[in-house]
Amino acid sequence: MSNKFNLIILILLLFIILATSGCTTNVGKYEVEYNERELTEENWCPEGTIFSISNDQTGEGYLMRYAGIEKIDGIDMCNLCSEITNENGTMQIDCLSDYSGDYFIFRILDEEGKVLMIL
């Protein structure tokens, strides 16, 4: 569990550093890719990959992407999907929020798509 936690911390730090620049680069043994998308009022939840980090030698990786809008209880919510892959498999964490940011839902799913936890 601490390896996953360390990977998540590394990824979040790299994401913050790369948040203002669009690029693909190598950081140590990891390949980092960031595809900048313009967020506007009309396009506040653009589908597509935003950030990924991977190690082809070990199969470890992290992918964060906009998965599109889901309607939950009549509210349009943007799904920002994160996938963590390592030797134990894949785990998906969905962060859903409405346009105003007033409503949030976090879902944790296993590699079969089964919901493990909702926060």
URDA-V525886 format. One record per backbone hydrogen bond with DSSP energy under -1.0 kcal/mol. NH is the residue of the N-H (numbers start at 0). CO is the residue of the C=O. Records with the same first field share a line. If there is no record, write none. Layout:
# URDA-V525886
NH=CO, CO
This chain:
# URDA-V525886
4=0
5=1
6=2
7=3
8=4
9=5
10=6
11=7
12=8
13=9
14=10
15=11
16=12
17=13
20=17
24=31
26=29
29=26
30=53
31=24
32=51
33=22
34=49
47=65
49=63
50=63
51=32
52=61
53=30
54=59
58=54
60=84
61=52
62=82
63=50
64=80
65=47
66=78
69=76
71=74
74=71
76=69
77=96
78=67
79=94
80=64
81=92
82=62
83=90
84=60
85=88
88=85
90=83
91=108
92=81
93=106
94=79
95=104
96=77
97=102
104=95
106=93
107=116
108=91
109=113
112=109
115=107
116=107
118=105
